[in-house]
Amino acid sequence: MGAGAAVTVRLDTDASTGVAVVTLDRPDRLNAIDLATRDELRSVWRALRFDAAVRAIVLTGAGDRAFCTGIDRSTEVPQPDSPYMTDDPLLRAGPKSNDLWKPVIAAVTGMACGGAFYLLGEAEFVVADPGATFFDPHTTYGMVSAYESMLMAARMPYGEVARMALLGTAERIGAARAHQIGLVSEVTPPGGALAAAVRSATVVAGYPTVAVQGTVRALWAARETALAAGFAQAPHLIALGNLPAREQSALFGARGTEFEVR
């Protein structure tokens, strides 16, 4: 990060508990991720691999409007001039894709949508405020929901993932429904998601480190074979199914504000 650049990912570590809190800190942009924020996230995950004092991690977003709303729509992502080398800007934004095998608990307040699922999909479990909502806007804007839906399919029943992906911005999953279908493990009292996640992380951080990390690695091993096979298809599906960027932008600009929460 260059001199004078804004810090958009905060890292707060409590040495007495062994818990670190990673906060997406762009509340004015609904914690959307631009390339600088993506790079900061990657640096934080990589640094936490070497910090032996940190034994469990909580991931959250600043403010009460959103956990994360995915890629910042104003971000320009440079791409090679080839359909065989398309770069996904958020594919390496999560802890597992940066080889971090310490447990990560996500604390969600407000919206979590689209590219946020790269992060939620690589967390061990999710704690949510009662006002949290989850949705996937890709199809609304003429985009294929590939990596995000694949990650969520490892966390939710197929029909729920399909409904969320296909209905786009017309419907959001509320915290109570997210708890019913297994996306969320706990719904807290209002304003309590971060504290609840920290409490759970503190318990986990108190257990023998090698056993905890081995368990995280074992759990991920049960998922990664299927994800690897799906991810191998994703670039081709995206290249075939995405509308041109100009048409996506037109759909985004014409989006409505009506939606249902279930």
Disulfide bonds with the S-S distance in Angstrom:
none
